[in-house]
Amino acid sequence: MKKRNVLIVIILVVVFALLWKSCGGLGFVSLNKNAKATITFDYTYYEYGPRDENGKRPEPTLRRVTFTEELTEEETAAIIEILDGKVSYYSPMPSCGFNDDIAIIIGGVKFAIGCDGCGSIQNCNNLQFIDISNEERDIIDEMFTSRGATFPCI
C-alpha cells in the first residue's frame, strides 16, 4: 500500500511538472522604479449619429483617437505600484481583447491594456498576463481617458 502511494505521488509530481513546463509557469512583474513611462493609444472607429424621424441612420463617420505621451512622475509611480510584484502567467485563451497600440510602456516593457475594460493586462514582451483589481483598472483608465481615449475600444 505504501509503495502504491509513493507511486501515485511520483506520477502526480511528473504530471504537474509537465503541465507547468507546457504552460510556461508563473512569473512576477519586476519593474525599474526609476524608469520613464509612456502611454500610447491609437484607435480608429466608426461613429454613428442618431436615427432620423424615419428610423434611418446617417452614414457613419470615421474617427481616430491617437496619442503618445510621457506619463507624469505621479502617474508613472502609480502604474509601477500597480504592476510591480504582480504574478504574471501564460494563458492559451485570454478572455480579453488586447491591442499593443493601446498600452503603457515602462522602461522598454510594453503592457497592453484590455480594450474591453477587463481586469487583465498583457505584457507584450513575453505574452504573459497580469490580473488587476477594478480600482487599479479605474486608475489606469483615468490615465487614458484624461487624454481623450474611450473604453471599450474593440
N, CA, C and O of each residue as an XYZ file, in Angstrom:
616
protein
N       0.827     -1.192      0.000
C       0.000      0.000      0.000
C       0.871      1.255      0.000
O       0.559      2.232     -0.681
N       1.978      1.225      0.778
C       2.865      2.366      0.869
C       3.551      2.624     -0.475
O       3.713      3.774     -0.885
N       3.957      1.537     -1.164
C       4.597      1.683     -2.470
C       3.621      2.308     -3.468
O       4.011      3.120     -4.307
N       2.366      1.926     -3.367
C       1.341      2.450     -4.273
C       1.174      3.957     -4.063
O       1.060      4.712     -5.028
N       1.158      4.386     -2.813
C       1.025      5.818     -2.510
C       2.219      6.609     -3.028
O       2.065      7.705     -3.567
N       3.408      6.043     -2.859
C       4.620      6.701     -3.351
C       4.561      6.818     -4.875
O       4.921      7.851     -5.438
N       4.113      5.770     -5.527
C       3.995      5.773     -6.982
C       2.987      6.837     -7.443
O       3.237      7.549     -8.415
N       1.878      6.940     -6.762
C       0.861      7.940     -7.107
C       1.433      9.347     -6.939
O       1.216     10.208     -7.792
N       2.149      9.583     -5.865
C       2.760     10.896     -5.641
C       3.771     11.215     -6.737
O       3.800     12.339     -7.238
N       4.585     10.260     -7.110
C       5.578     10.467     -8.173
C       4.881     10.797     -9.493
O       5.294     11.711    -10.206
N       3.845     10.065     -9.808
C       3.094     10.315    -11.043
C       2.489     11.715    -11.025
O       2.554     12.429    -12.026
N       1.907     12.111     -9.907
C       1.315     13.442     -9.798
C       2.367     14.542     -9.951
O       2.122     15.557    -10.603
N       3.524     14.335     -9.353
C       4.607     15.316     -9.467
C       5.050     15.446    -10.920
O       5.250     16.559    -11.405
N       5.204     14.336    -11.613
C       5.622     14.354    -13.014
C       4.565     15.052    -13.870
O       4.900     15.891    -14.707
N       3.301     14.713    -13.668
C       2.218     15.350    -14.429
C       2.196     16.852    -14.159
O       2.074     17.649    -15.089
N       2.313     17.234    -12.912
C       2.324     18.655    -12.559
C       3.513     19.364    -13.203
O       3.364     20.472    -13.718
N       4.672     18.751    -13.182
C       5.878     19.351    -13.780
C       5.697     19.523    -15.281
O       6.088     20.549    -15.837
N       5.109     18.534    -15.943
C       4.872     18.644    -17.382
C       3.868     19.740    -17.695
O       4.059     20.496    -18.648
N       2.813     19.838    -16.920
C       1.841     20.913    -17.117
C       2.478     22.273    -16.885
O       2.247     23.213    -17.646
N       3.270     22.374    -15.844
C       3.960     23.628    -15.520
C       4.862     24.048    -16.675
O       4.886     25.214    -17.072
N       5.591     23.094    -17.199
C       6.520     23.363    -18.311
C       5.755     23.782    -19.559
O       6.157     24.721    -20.246
N       4.657     23.095    -19.857
C       3.900     23.406    -21.076
C       3.213     24.762    -20.990
O       3.008     25.408    -22.018
N       2.856     25.206    -19.796
C       2.201     26.497    -19.625
C       3.198     27.638    -19.460
O       2.810     28.806    -19.440
N       4.456     27.312    -19.343
C       5.459     28.345    -19.176
C       5.612     28.797    -17.744
O       6.463     29.634    -17.444
N       4.812     28.264    -16.866
C       4.939     28.609    -15.455
C       4.429     29.994    -15.124
O       3.811     30.669    -15.947
N       4.697     30.391    -13.921
C       4.313     31.706    -13.437
C       5.546     32.571    -13.334
O       6.670     32.077    -13.248
N       5.321     33.845    -13.344
C       6.415     34.781    -13.160
C       5.937     35.933    -12.302
O       4.790     35.949    -11.855
N       6.797     36.880    -12.075
C       6.449     38.075    -11.333
C       6.919     39.285    -12.121
O       8.000     39.274    -12.709
N       6.115     40.310    -12.128
C       6.487     41.547    -12.808
C       7.542     42.245    -11.952
O       7.355     42.441    -10.751
N       8.641     42.613    -12.581
C       9.707     43.315    -11.886
C      10.071     44.548    -12.714
O      10.597     44.431    -13.821
N       9.786     45.717    -12.169
C       9.993     46.969    -12.902
C      11.032     47.843    -12.218
O      11.157     47.837    -10.993
N      11.762     48.582    -13.007
C      12.704     49.571    -12.508
C      11.899     50.761    -11.997
O      11.199     51.411    -12.774
N      11.987     51.047    -10.730
C      11.191     52.119    -10.123
C      11.587     53.508    -10.629
O      10.842     54.469    -10.437
N      12.752     53.623    -11.272
C      13.209     54.904    -11.815
C      12.959     55.030    -13.313
O      13.364     56.015    -13.930
N      12.295     54.040    -13.898
C      12.069     54.044    -15.341
C      11.062     55.118    -15.735
O      10.187     55.485    -14.951
N      11.197     55.603    -16.934
C      10.215     56.511    -17.525
C       9.080     55.670    -18.086
O       9.279     54.519    -18.473
N       7.894     56.252    -18.127
C       6.742     55.540    -18.666
C       6.057     56.392    -19.726
O       5.954     57.613    -19.601
N       5.595     55.720    -20.763
C       4.899     56.365    -21.868
C       3.542     55.696    -22.028
O       3.405     54.489    -21.826
N       2.546     56.486    -22.389
C       1.211     55.962    -22.647
C       0.928     56.152    -24.130
O       1.225     57.208    -24.688
N       0.361     55.147    -24.766
C       0.062     55.243    -26.189
C      -1.334     54.691    -26.465
O      -1.756     53.688    -25.890
N      -2.030     55.377    -27.360
C      -3.399     54.992    -27.712
C      -3.596     55.330    -29.174
O      -3.425     56.482    -29.573
N      -3.953     54.342    -29.976
C      -4.225     54.565    -31.391
C      -5.412     53.691    -31.753
O      -5.286     52.473    -31.879
N      -6.576     54.329    -31.920
C      -7.818     53.587    -32.121
C      -8.661     54.297    -33.162
O      -8.933     55.492    -33.050
N      -9.071     53.553    -34.171
C      -9.923     54.074    -35.230
C     -11.263     53.363    -35.149
O     -11.314     52.144    -34.983
N     -12.349     54.118    -35.265
C     -13.679     53.537    -35.137
C     -14.683     54.350    -35.950
O     -14.396     55.465    -36.385
N     -15.851     53.775    -36.143
C     -16.948     54.474    -36.807
C     -17.890     55.028    -35.752
O     -18.258     54.338    -34.802
N     -18.273     56.281    -35.933
C     -19.237     56.912    -35.031
C     -20.560     57.037    -35.774
O     -20.606     57.540    -36.897
N     -21.618     56.584    -35.150
C     -22.939     56.620    -35.749
C     -23.776     57.692    -35.070
O     -23.835     57.763    -33.842
N     -24.413     58.515    -35.867
C     -25.298     59.542    -35.323
C     -26.663     58.954    -35.011
O     -26.921     57.783    -35.288
N     -27.539     59.773    -34.433
C     -28.883     59.277    -34.107
C     -29.711     59.030    -35.371
O     -29.457     59.620    -36.421
N     -30.681     58.166    -35.250
C     -31.580     57.867    -36.375
C     -32.466     59.085    -36.664
O     -32.792     59.865    -35.769
N     -32.845     59.224    -37.941
C     -33.749     60.323    -38.288
C     -35.188     59.931    -37.971
O     -35.431     58.862    -37.413
N     -36.145     60.793    -38.326
C     -37.553     60.531    -37.983
C     -38.105     59.293    -38.681
O     -39.120     58.751    -38.244
N     -37.461     58.830    -39.758
C     -37.880     57.610    -40.456
C     -37.163     56.360    -39.928
O     -37.369     55.257    -40.433
N     -36.325     56.546    -38.913
C     -35.610     55.420    -38.329
C     -34.324     55.065    -39.052
O     -33.687     54.060    -38.738
N     -33.936     55.900    -40.037
C     -32.717     55.621    -40.796
C     -31.520     56.274    -40.124
O     -31.583     57.416    -39.669
N     -30.423     55.517    -40.074
C     -29.170     56.059    -39.532
C     -28.428     56.814    -40.617
O     -28.459     56.425    -41.784
N     -27.766     57.882    -40.239
C     -26.913     58.565    -41.221
C     -25.664     57.726    -41.491
O     -25.376     56.781    -40.756
N     -24.936     58.069    -42.531
C     -23.682     57.387    -42.826
C     -22.733     57.559    -41.639
O     -22.662     58.640    -41.055
N     -22.013     56.513    -41.283
C     -21.084     56.625    -40.149
C     -19.901     57.533    -40.493
O     -19.527     57.675    -41.657
N     -19.333     58.132    -39.474
C     -18.158     58.975    -39.617
C     -16.964     58.220    -39.050
O     -17.019     57.694    -37.938
N     -15.889     58.174    -39.823
C     -14.678     57.508    -39.365
C     -13.934     58.445    -38.420
O     -13.622     59.580    -38.782
N     -13.650     57.970    -37.211
C     -12.950     58.766    -36.200
C     -11.664     58.045    -35.797
O     -11.574     56.818    -35.851
N     -10.679     58.834    -35.394
C      -9.427     58.256    -34.902
C      -8.966     59.057    -33.698
O      -8.890     60.285    -33.734
N      -8.660     58.336    -32.635
C      -8.079     58.950    -31.444
C      -6.667     58.385    -31.333
O      -6.484     57.168    -31.293
N      -5.682     59.258    -31.283
C      -4.308     58.781    -31.201
C      -3.468     59.744    -30.369
O      -3.570     60.962    -30.518
N      -2.652     59.193    -29.505
C      -1.689     59.992    -28.740
C      -0.591     59.089    -28.212
O      -0.807     57.898    -27.987
N       0.562     59.647    -28.020
C       1.681     59.006    -27.339
C       2.320     60.090    -26.492
O       2.821     61.085    -27.014
N       2.299     59.892    -25.187
C       2.813     60.906    -24.266
C       3.576     60.244    -23.131
O       3.315     59.098    -22.765
N       4.523     60.991    -22.586
C       5.208     60.529    -21.389
C       4.268     60.746    -20.203
O       3.629     61.792    -20.090
N       4.193     59.755    -19.327
C       3.375     59.898    -18.123
C       4.064     60.848    -17.145
O       5.287     60.989    -17.150
N       3.254     61.495    -16.308
C       3.824     62.339    -15.263
C       4.527     61.456    -14.241
O       4.348     60.238    -14.238
N       5.321     62.068    -13.379
C       6.004     61.280    -12.333
C       4.999     60.579    -11.435
O       5.206     59.433    -11.036
N       3.902     61.275    -11.115
C       2.872     60.681    -10.246
C       2.202     59.495    -10.934
O       1.980     58.455    -10.313
N       1.877     59.655    -12.227
C       1.246     58.563    -12.964
C       2.207     57.378    -13.102
O       1.806     56.223    -12.960
N       3.470     57.677    -13.380
C       4.472     56.615    -13.501
C       4.589     55.842    -12.191
O       4.618     54.611    -12.194
N       4.655     56.557    -11.082
C       4.740     55.894     -9.774
C       3.498     55.041     -9.525
O       3.599     53.940     -8.983
N       2.328     55.545     -9.919
C       1.080     54.802     -9.704
C       1.049     53.513    -10.520
O       0.665     52.465    -10.002
N       1.450     53.580    -11.792
C       1.393     52.379    -12.630
C       2.446     51.364    -12.198
O       2.204     50.157    -12.246
N       3.607     51.845    -11.780
C       4.634     50.919    -11.285
C       4.148     50.256     -9.992
O       4.362     49.061     -9.790
N       3.502     51.019     -9.129
C       2.964     50.436     -7.890
C       1.904     49.380     -8.192
O       1.827     48.359     -7.508
N       1.088     49.626     -9.215
C       0.045     48.659     -9.585
C       0.662     47.364    -10.110
O       0.232     46.277     -9.722
N       1.660     47.464    -10.984
C       2.163     46.279    -11.686
C       3.326     45.568    -11.001
O       3.417     44.342    -11.072
N       4.208     46.299    -10.345
C       5.420     45.705     -9.797
C       5.093     44.651     -8.735
O       4.355     44.916     -7.786
N       5.646     43.474     -8.911
C       5.435     42.385     -7.954
C       4.222     41.531     -8.229
O       4.019     40.521     -7.554
N       3.395     41.908     -9.215
C       2.207     41.105     -9.530
C       2.631     39.789    -10.187
O       3.671     39.716    -10.841
N       1.818     38.763    -10.006
C       2.026     37.477    -10.653
C       1.657     37.625    -12.124
O       0.632     38.216    -12.463
N       2.508     37.078    -12.995
C       2.195     37.034    -14.429
C       2.144     35.572    -14.848
O       2.834     34.724    -14.281
N       1.321     35.293    -15.844
C       1.094     33.904    -16.239
C       0.764     33.836    -17.721
O       0.336     34.821    -18.323
N       0.970     32.656    -18.299
C       0.577     32.411    -19.673
C      -0.860     31.922    -19.686
O      -1.296     31.209    -18.782
N      -1.589     32.310    -20.721
C      -2.951     31.830    -20.892
C      -3.145     31.474    -22.360
O      -2.951     32.325    -23.227
N      -3.521     30.242    -22.654
C      -3.699     29.868    -24.057
C      -4.910     30.545    -24.688
O      -4.976     30.671    -25.911
N      -5.871     30.984    -23.872
C      -7.081     31.604    -24.399
C      -7.501     32.761    -23.501
O      -8.412     32.604    -22.688
N      -6.859     33.917    -23.630
C      -7.264     35.050    -22.792
C      -8.688     35.484    -23.140
O      -9.101     35.416    -24.298
N      -9.420     35.923    -22.142
C     -10.816     36.290    -22.379
C     -10.977     37.761    -22.755
O     -12.082     38.189    -23.089
N      -9.909     38.531    -22.709
C      -9.976     39.950    -23.030
C      -9.366     40.209    -24.402
O      -8.570     39.421    -24.912
N      -9.764     41.340    -24.982
C      -9.167     41.762    -26.239
C      -8.010     42.710    -25.970
O      -8.160     43.667    -25.211
N      -6.863     42.458    -26.579
C      -5.691     43.301    -26.381
C      -5.214     43.836    -27.719
O      -5.359     43.186    -28.754
N      -4.640     45.035    -27.681
C      -4.079     45.671    -28.864
C      -2.840     46.414    -28.385
O      -2.936     47.262    -27.498
N      -1.690     46.114    -28.952
C      -0.481     46.764    -28.444
C      -0.378     48.230    -28.844
O       0.608     48.887    -28.511
N      -1.379     48.760    -29.553
C      -1.468     50.199    -29.810
C      -2.167     50.922    -28.658
O      -2.254     52.150    -28.653
N      -2.657     50.171    -27.699
C      -3.312     50.726    -26.516
C      -2.542     50.176    -25.324
O      -2.849     49.105    -24.800
N      -1.518     50.947    -24.904
C      -0.552     50.369    -23.980
C       0.146     51.429    -23.142
O       0.086     52.628    -23.413
N       0.807     50.927    -22.118
C       1.728     51.728    -21.311
C       3.082     51.047    -21.399
O       3.197     49.839    -21.193
N       4.113     51.837    -21.708
C       5.466     51.308    -21.849
C       6.294     51.823    -20.672
O       6.405     53.029    -20.452
N       6.871     50.888    -19.925
C       7.671     51.246    -18.752
C       9.065     50.657    -18.940
O       9.233     49.438    -18.958
N      10.042     51.511    -19.075
C      11.422     51.042    -19.219
C      11.603     50.042    -20.344
O      12.368     49.088    -20.202
N      10.914     50.241    -21.461
C      11.038     49.344    -22.607
C      10.113     48.146    -22.580
O      10.085     47.382    -23.544
N       9.354     47.953    -21.513
C       8.407     46.839    -21.431
C       7.012     47.387    -21.738
O       6.528     48.303    -21.072
N       6.375     46.804    -22.763
C       5.054     47.274    -23.195
C       3.960     46.430    -22.548
O       3.974     45.201    -22.626
N       3.014     47.115    -21.908
C       1.871     46.467    -21.271
C       0.601     46.907    -21.985
O       0.199     48.066    -21.891
N      -0.035     45.972    -22.704
C      -1.284     46.267    -23.401
C      -2.443     46.183    -22.411
O      -2.522     45.265    -21.595
N      -3.331     47.159    -22.506
C      -4.485     47.244    -21.616
C      -5.666     46.544    -22.285
O      -5.866     46.689    -23.491
N      -6.444     45.791    -21.522
C      -7.624     45.127    -22.072
C      -8.565     46.149    -22.698
O      -9.077     47.032    -22.011
N      -8.792     46.027    -24.001
C      -9.602     47.013    -24.728
C     -11.065     47.005    -24.322
O     -11.764     48.002    -24.502
N     -11.528     45.904    -23.783
C     -12.935     45.791    -23.408
C     -13.196     46.211    -21.969
O     -14.313     46.062    -21.473
N     -12.176     46.735    -21.296
C     -12.354     47.200    -19.920
C     -12.156     46.122    -18.873
O     -12.468     46.338    -17.702
N     -11.646     44.968    -19.269
C     -11.477     43.870    -18.306
C     -10.293     44.129    -17.380
O      -9.523     45.065    -17.596
N     -10.154     43.319    -16.377
C      -9.116     43.485    -15.371
C      -7.856     42.708    -15.656
O      -7.242     42.165    -14.738
N      -7.457     42.644    -16.918
C      -6.212     41.972    -17.276
C      -5.354     42.895    -18.120
O      -5.850     43.755    -18.848
N      -4.053     42.689    -17.998
C      -3.069     43.431    -18.783
C      -2.139     42.404    -19.386
O      -1.807     41.409    -18.741
N      -1.712     42.635    -20.628
C      -0.797     41.711    -21.286
C       0.584     42.349    -21.400
O       0.734     43.464    -21.900
N       1.586     41.616    -20.926
C       2.966     42.033    -21.145
C       3.305     41.635    -22.578
O       3.457     40.451    -22.878
N       3.423     42.622    -23.458
C       3.666     42.334    -24.882
C       5.059     41.778    -25.138
O       5.292     41.167    -26.181
N       5.981     41.974    -24.216
C       7.349     41.477    -24.405
C       7.444     39.972    -24.219
O       8.212     39.313    -24.921
N       6.669     39.409    -23.275
C       6.753     37.960    -23.051
C       5.397     37.255    -23.177
O       5.294     36.052    -22.932
N       4.352     38.013    -23.561
C       2.999     37.487    -23.792
C       2.363     36.871    -22.551
O       1.491     36.009    -22.661
N       2.797     37.309    -21.375
C       2.159     36.862    -20.144
C       1.081     37.873    -19.744
O       1.075     39.013    -20.207
N       0.182     37.433    -18.884
C      -0.940     38.246    -18.453
C      -0.847     38.555    -16.968
O      -0.277     37.787    -16.193
N      -1.414     39.687    -16.586
C      -1.406     40.152    -15.203
C      -2.833     40.553    -14.858
O      -3.468     41.287    -15.614
N      -3.337     40.087    -13.738
C      -4.673     40.475    -13.290
C      -4.571     41.681    -12.365
O      -3.677     41.754    -11.522
N      -5.500     42.633    -12.531
C      -5.551     43.811    -11.668
C      -6.961     43.953    -11.125
O      -7.909     43.392    -11.676
N      -7.094     44.704    -10.043
C      -8.405     44.918     -9.421
C      -9.188     45.978    -10.194
O      -8.630     46.675    -11.042
N     -10.467     46.093     -9.899
C     -11.299     47.126    -10.522
C     -10.787     48.521    -10.184
O     -10.807     49.415    -11.031
N     -10.331     48.709     -8.952
C      -9.813     50.014     -8.542
C      -8.540     50.356     -9.316
O      -8.347     51.499     -9.730
N      -7.679     49.365     -9.507
C      -6.452     49.582    -10.280
C      -6.789     49.869    -11.744
O      -6.143     50.698    -12.385
N      -7.795     49.183    -12.261
C      -8.235     49.427    -13.641
C      -8.758     50.855    -13.776
O      -8.491     51.519    -14.777
N      -9.494     51.329    -12.783
C     -10.014     52.703    -12.813
C      -8.875     53.727    -12.876
O      -8.974     54.718    -13.600
N      -7.809     53.495    -12.133
C      -6.651     54.402    -12.146
C      -6.032     54.434    -13.543
O      -5.707     55.502    -14.061
N      -5.872     53.255    -14.146
C      -5.289     53.171    -15.487
C      -6.230     53.817    -16.509
O      -5.782     54.563    -17.379
N      -7.517     53.535    -16.406
C      -8.485     54.140    -17.331
C      -8.419     55.656    -17.284
O      -8.509     56.310    -18.323
N      -8.263     56.223    -16.097
C      -8.186     57.676    -15.948
C      -6.972     58.236    -16.687
O      -7.040     59.329    -17.251
N      -5.869     57.497    -16.688
C      -4.680     57.937    -17.425
C      -4.987     58.044    -18.922
O      -4.503     58.952    -19.597
N      -5.783     57.122    -19.428
C      -6.146     57.141    -20.846
C      -7.253     58.151    -21.138
O      -7.125     58.958    -22.059
N      -8.338     58.117    -20.364
C      -9.479     58.979    -20.672
C      -9.162     60.459    -20.494
O      -9.755     61.299    -21.171
N      -8.235     60.793    -19.594
C      -7.850     62.194    -19.413
C      -7.134     62.736    -20.654
O      -6.964     63.946    -20.802
N      -6.720     61.838    -21.533
C      -6.043     62.229    -22.774
C      -6.940     62.046    -23.999
O      -6.494     62.248    -25.128
N      -8.200     61.666    -23.784
C      -9.151     61.584    -24.884
C      -9.542     60.175    -25.318
O     -10.326     60.022    -26.254
N      -9.021     59.155    -24.668
C      -9.356     57.780    -25.024
C     -10.723     57.394    -24.451
O     -11.212     58.007    -23.502
N     -11.313     56.381    -25.041
C     -12.568     55.845    -24.519
C     -12.466     54.320    -24.453
O     -11.796     53.694    -25.274
N     -13.130     53.748    -23.483
C     -13.225     52.289    -23.354
C     -14.695     51.930    -23.299
O     -15.461     52.713    -22.737
N     -15.141     50.834    -23.826
C     -14.358     49.839    -24.561
C     -13.939     50.376    -25.929
O     -14.555     51.294    -26.471
N     -12.889     49.786    -26.464
C     -12.366     50.200    -27.778
C     -11.990     48.970    -28.591
O     -10.833     48.780    -28.965
N     -13.002     48.135    -28.856
C     -12.773     46.925    -29.651
C     -13.501     47.006    -30.956
O     -13.430     46.078    -31.762
